[in-house]
């Protein structure tokens, strides 16, 4: 409550009240309420103008008491005059702001806000089904109260474009877009597009929640979608999270009966990753796989991965990672948004109860003097050669100009 006599207390309460208004005015259930807020703000501007004048007058009236910390009265007098001058200038600008606010107040007063239409959810679903009927390439999923639909659109160069539709079945509002892209050379995969659309929505929902919890902040993904979409994503966060988790295939160890694992060959980030991402954009993932394979030193790489614990039951990936399986058991993962690239190699180990019999020969051959193969012959295994990274990949004169949108993006 205002004291009308203690400027310190009233200033603190005014600051807190404006902070609360900044938070509360993020959402208006009824747009007609803005007119009332306009009126209160106009009165606030007039009071603030008066406060600025009174602050300036106080600095001028008590100039004889003004000193700097070192006791210099002349310097203190000059500072008091300068403060009063700046306060008067601020008041002049505030007068202009008040005039604009008052004009906006007048325009708003001419608006007759109609009630939000009541949407028939069943009818909305029927219209959606009618639009999508007979299109085999269309993929539709439900995430709580959100209906997500994607379908292949006209490609943009080497990037496959997807169109998408987001419908809030609670309100009937919908959003369509055509700015969902795969990385260069990737095949048509609507299921993957659905996962990534759900990931983008999840990020928007998290940003919305963070903004509500921290009114003075501007989260990174604010503005990725319209506010009503971000709010719907926030309330359907769990359902969207489920969509971002792709169905995992059966591990290689279950299919083949051997202990299938993946070892890390190389992990790049920063400028090194940017160079490989440029190769992917320019020449495709096959070229990037070939280049990164040069980091594989066979048994030496395997041993280093085993010693350092870089061994995985399946390639580690995040929601926005792209996963490409190449020849020779290599798997490429990259994330244009996080800026990292990784190459893994499949590594098979024999079951624990299988004895190593590479040096065992039948008794008949042993009696005949035919022993086990020489160690050198046994070690002549087909291990990938030590190929040094080819610097020519990154010396193309146009590399710096090739930086562009990578991966699925909005």
C-alpha positions in Angstrom: 0.0 0.0 0.0 1.3 3.5 -0.8 2.4 5.6 2.2 2.1 9.0 0.3 4.9 10.3 2.6 7.9 7.9 2.3 9.5 8.1 -1.1 11.8 5.1 -0.5 9.0 2.7 0.4 6.7 3.9 -2.3 9.5 3.7 -5.0 10.2 0.1 -4.0 6.6 -0.8 -4.1 6.2 0.9 -7.5 9.1 -1.1 -8.9 7.7 -4.3 -7.6 4.2 -3.5 -8.9 5.6 -2.8 -12.4 7.6 -6.0 -12.3 4.4 -7.9 -11.4 2.6 -6.2 -14.3 5.3 -7.1 -16.7 4.9 -10.7 -15.7 1.0 -10.8 -15.6 0.6 -9.0 -18.9 2.3 -11.7 -20.9 -1.1 -13.3 -21.3 -4.5 -11.7 -21.5 -7.4 -14.1 -21.3 -9.7 -11.3 -22.6 -8.1 -8.7 -25.0 -10.7 -6.2 -23.9 -8.9 -6.0 -20.5 -6.0 -4.2 -22.3 -8.1 -1.1 -22.4 -8.2 -0.9 -18.6 -4.5 -1.5 -18.4 -4.0 1.3 -20.9 -5.8 3.7 -18.7 -3.8 2.8 -15.6 -0.5 3.1 -17.6 -1.4 6.5 -18.8 -1.9 7.7 -15.2 1.3 6.0 -14.3 3.2 7.9 -17.0 1.8 11.2 -15.7 2.9 10.4 -12.1 6.3 9.3 -13.3 6.8 12.6 -15.2 6.0 14.5 -12.0 8.5 12.3 -10.0 11.3 13.1 -12.5 10.6 16.9 -12.1 10.7 16.6 -8.3 13.9 14.7 -8.4 15.5 17.4 -10.6 14.2 20.2 -8.3 15.6 18.4 -5.2 19.1 18.3 -6.8 18.9 22.0 -7.6 17.5 23.1 -4.3 20.3 21.3 -2.3 23.3 22.2 -4.4 25.0 23.8 -1.5 25.2 20.4 0.2 26.6 18.6 -2.8 30.2 17.4 -2.6 32.2 14.6 -4.1 33.8 11.9 -1.9 37.0 13.9 -1.7 35.1 16.9 -0.3 35.3 18.9 -3.6 32.2 21.2 -3.4 32.6 22.7 -6.9 32.6 19.2 -8.4 29.6 18.2 -6.4 27.7 21.3 -7.5 28.5 20.5 -11.2 27.3 16.9 -10.7 24.0 18.2 -9.1 23.4 20.5 -12.1 24.2 17.7 -14.6 21.8 15.3 -12.8 19.0 17.8 -12.8 19.6 18.5 -16.5 19.4 14.8 -17.5 16.3 14.4 -15.4 14.6 17.2 -17.3 15.6 15.7 -20.6 14.2 12.3 -19.5 11.0 14.1 -18.6 10.8 15.6 -22.1 11.2 12.2 -23.6 8.6 10.8 -21.3 6.2 13.4 -22.5 6.7 12.1 -26.0 6.1 8.5 -24.8 3.0 9.6 -23.0 1.6 11.1 -26.2 2.2 7.9 -28.1 0.7 5.9 -25.3 -2.4 8.1 -25.3 -2.8 7.8 -29.1 -2.6 4.0 -28.8 -5.1 4.2 -26.0 -7.5 6.0 -28.3 -7.1 3.5 -31.1 -7.6 0.6 -28.7 -10.8 2.2 -27.5 -12.4 1.9 -31.0 -12.0 -1.9 -31.0 -14.9 -4.2 -30.2 -13.4 -7.5 -29.1 -15.6 -10.4 -30.0 -15.6 -13.6 -27.9 -13.3 -16.4 -29.1 -15.3 -18.8 -31.3 -16.1 -22.2 -29.9 -14.6 -24.8 -32.1 -16.1 -28.2 -32.7 -13.2 -30.6 -32.1 -14.9 -33.5 -33.9 -15.5 -31.3 -37.0 -11.9 -30.1 -36.9 -10.7 -33.8 -36.9 -13.0 -34.6 -39.8 -11.7 -31.6 -41.8 -8.2 -32.7 -41.2 -9.0 -36.3 -42.2 -10.7 -35.0 -45.4 -7.6 -33.0 -46.4 -5.2 -35.9 -45.8 -7.4 -38.6 -47.2 -5.7 -40.6 -49.9 -2.1 -39.3 -49.4 0.1 -42.3 -48.6 3.1 -40.1 -47.9 1.4 -38.2 -45.1 2.3 -39.1 -41.5 0.1 -38.0 -38.6 0.6 -38.6 -34.9 -1.1 -37.4 -31.8 0.8 -35.8 -28.9 -1.6 -35.0 -26.1 -3.9 -32.4 -27.5 -1.7 -31.7 -30.5 -2.1 -33.3 -33.9 1.2 -33.3 -35.8 1.3 -34.0 -39.6 4.2 -34.0 -42.0 4.5 -34.8 -45.7 7.3 -34.5 -48.3 7.3 -31.2 -50.1 9.3 -29.8 -53.1 13.0 -30.5 -52.4 15.3 -27.5 -52.0 18.5 -28.5 -53.8 19.9 -31.5 -52.1 17.8 -31.0 -49.0 14.4 -32.8 -48.7 11.7 -30.3 -47.7 8.8 -31.3 -45.4 5.6 -29.4 -44.9 3.9 -29.8 -41.6 0.7 -29.0 -39.8 0.1 -28.5 -36.1 -3.4 -28.5 -34.7 -4.5 -27.9 -31.2 -7.5 -30.1 -30.8 -8.6 -28.1 -27.7 -9.0 -24.8 -29.5 -9.0 -25.9 -33.1 -6.2 -23.5 -34.0 -3.7 -24.7 -36.5 -0.4 -23.8 -38.0 1.1 -24.8 -41.3 4.7 -24.5 -42.5 7.1 -25.6 -45.2 10.4 -24.8 -43.6 11.4 -28.2 -42.2 14.5 -29.6 -44.0 16.7 -32.6 -43.9 20.4 -32.4 -44.3 21.9 -32.8 -47.8 21.3 -36.1 -49.5 19.2 -37.6 -46.8 16.3 -39.9 -47.9 12.7 -39.2 -47.4 11.8 -40.3 -43.9 8.5 -38.8 -42.5 8.9 -40.6 -39.2 12.2 -38.8 -38.7 10.6 -35.5 -39.6 7.9 -36.1 -37.0 10.5 -36.8 -34.4 12.4 -33.6 -35.2 9.2 -31.5 -35.4 8.3 -32.8 -31.9 11.9 -31.9 -30.7 11.5 -28.4 -32.0 8.1 -28.1 -30.3 9.6 -29.5 -27.1 12.3 -26.8 -27.1 9.7 -24.1 -27.7 7.6 -25.5 -24.8 10.7 -25.5 -22.5 11.5 -21.9 -23.5 7.9 -20.9 -22.7 8.0 -22.5 -19.3 11.4 -20.9 -18.5 10.0 -17.5 -19.6 7.0 -17.9 -17.2 9.3 -18.8 -14.4 11.8 -16.0 -15.1 9.8 -13.0 -16.4 12.9 -10.9 -17.1 14.6 -13.5 -19.3 14.5 -14.1 -23.0 15.1 -17.9 -23.6 17.0 -19.0 -26.7 14.0 -20.7 -28.5 11.5 -17.9 -27.8 9.8 -17.1 -31.2 10.5 -20.5 -32.7 6.7 -20.9 -33.0 3.7 -18.5 -32.3 3.0 -18.1 -28.6 -0.2 -20.3 -28.7 1.9 -23.2 -30.2 4.6 -22.8 -27.5 2.0 -22.8 -24.8 0.4 -25.9 -26.2 3.8 -27.6 -26.4 4.5 -26.6 -22.8 1.3 -28.3 -21.6 2.0 -31.4 -23.8 5.7 -31.7 -22.9 5.6 -35.4 -21.8 3.7 -36.5 -25.0 6.2 -34.7 -27.2 9.1 -36.2 -25.4 7.8 -39.7 -26.2 7.7 -38.8 -29.9 11.4 -37.7 -29.8 12.5 -41.2 -28.8 12.8 -43.3 -32.0 12.1 -47.0 -31.8 15.5 -48.8 -31.4 16.3 -51.8 -33.6 17.4 -55.0 -32.0 21.0 -54.8 -30.9 23.5 -56.6 -33.2 24.4 -58.9 -30.3 20.9 -60.3 -30.2 20.7 -60.7 -34.0 24.1 -62.4 -34.5 24.7 -64.0 -31.1 28.0 -62.1 -30.6 28.7 -59.3 -28.3 28.1 -56.3 -30.6 29.5 -52.9 -29.4 30.4 -49.5 -30.8 33.7 -47.9 -30.1 34.5 -44.2 -30.6 36.9 -43.5 -33.4 36.9 -39.7 -33.2 34.7 -36.9 -31.7 35.0 -33.4 -33.1 33.5 -30.1 -32.0 34.1 -26.5 -32.6 36.0 -25.4 -35.8 37.0 -29.0 -36.6 33.4 -30.1 -36.5 32.4 -27.1 -38.6 34.8 -28.2 -41.3 33.3 -31.7 -41.5 29.8 -30.3 -41.5 30.8 -28.2 -44.5 32.0 -31.3 -46.2 28.6 -32.9 -45.5 26.8 -29.9 -46.9 29.0 -29.8 -50.0 29.8 -33.4 -50.8 27.4 -35.5 -48.7 27.8 -37.9 -45.8 29.7 -40.5 -47.8 32.6 -38.1 -48.2 32.5 -37.2 -44.5 32.6 -40.9 -43.6 35.5 -41.5 -45.9 37.4 -38.6 -44.4 36.7 -39.5 -40.8 37.7 -43.1 -41.4 41.3 -41.7 -41.7 41.2 -41.3 -37.9 40.8 -45.0 -37.4 44.1 -46.8 -36.6 42.7 -50.2 -36.2 43.7 -52.1 -33.1 45.4 -49.0 -31.6 42.1 -47.1 -31.8 40.2 -50.1 -30.4 42.5 -50.5 -27.5 42.4 -46.7 -26.7 38.6 -46.8 -26.7 38.5 -49.9 -24.4 41.0 -48.3 -22.0 39.2 -45.0 -21.8 35.7 -46.4 -21.7 34.5 -45.1 -25.1 32.6 -48.3 -25.7 28.8 -48.3 -26.2 26.0 -50.8 -26.6 24.6 -48.6 -29.2 25.7 -45.3 -30.9 25.0 -42.5 -28.4 22.8 -39.9 -30.0 20.7 -36.9 -29.0 17.3 -35.8 -30.2 18.6 -33.7 -33.0 21.6 -35.9 -34.0 21.7 -37.3 -37.5 22.8 -40.9 -37.7 24.3 -42.4 -40.9 25.5 -46.0 -41.2 28.2 -46.6 -43.7 30.3 -49.5 -44.9 32.9 -51.3 -42.8 30.8 -51.0 -39.7 31.1 -47.3 -39.4 28.4 -45.0 -38.0 28.5 -41.3 -38.4 26.5 -39.0 -36.0 26.5 -35.3 -36.4 24.5 -32.4 -35.0 24.6 -29.1 -36.9 22.9 -27.3 -34.0 25.2 -28.4 -31.2 28.2 -28.3 -33.7 29.7 -31.7 -33.1 30.6 -34.8 -35.3 31.4 -38.3 -34.2 32.5 -41.5 -35.9 32.0 -44.9 -34.3 33.0 -48.4 -35.4 31.1 -51.6 -34.7 33.3 -53.9 -32.5 32.4 -57.6 -32.0 33.8 -59.6 -29.1 33.4 -63.3 -28.8 31.1 -64.7 -26.0 32.8 -65.1 -22.6 32.4 -69.0 -22.8 34.0 -69.4 -26.2 37.7 -70.5 -26.1 40.2 -68.9 -28.5 41.1 -71.8 -30.9 43.1 -69.9 -33.5 46.3 -71.8 -32.5 44.7 -75.2 -32.2 45.1 -77.8 -35.0 43.6 -81.3 -35.3 45.6 -84.2 -33.8 46.1 -85.8 -37.2 47.8 -82.7 -38.6 49.9 -82.4 -35.4 51.2 -85.9 -35.8 52.0 -85.3 -39.4 54.1 -82.3 -38.4 51.7 -79.7 -39.6 51.5 -77.1 -36.9 49.6 -74.0 -36.3 50.1 -71.1 -38.7 53.0 -68.8 -38.1 52.1 -65.8 -35.8 52.8 -63.4 -38.6 50.2 -65.1 -40.8 47.6 -65.1 -38.0 48.1 -61.4 -37.5 47.6 -60.5 -41.1 44.0 -59.5 -40.5 41.9 -57.2 -42.5 42.4 -54.1 -40.3 41.6 -50.7 -41.8 44.8 -49.0 -43.0 46.1 -46.0 -41.2 44.8 -43.2 -43.4 45.8 -39.8 -42.4 43.1 -37.1 -42.7 43.2 -35.6 -46.2 43.8 -31.9 -45.7 42.5 -31.2 -49.2 38.9 -31.6 -47.9 39.3 -28.4 -46.0 41.4 -26.3 -48.4 38.6 -25.6 -50.9 38.6 -21.8 -51.6 34.8 -21.6 -51.1 34.7 -23.3 -47.7 34.1 -20.1 -45.8 31.2 -19.3 -48.0 29.5 -22.7 -47.8 28.5 -22.1 -44.1 24.7 -22.5 -44.4 21.7 -24.0 -42.7 22.4 -27.6 -41.8 20.2 -30.5 -40.7 16.5 -30.3 -40.1 15.7 -26.7 -39.4 12.8 -24.4 -38.9 
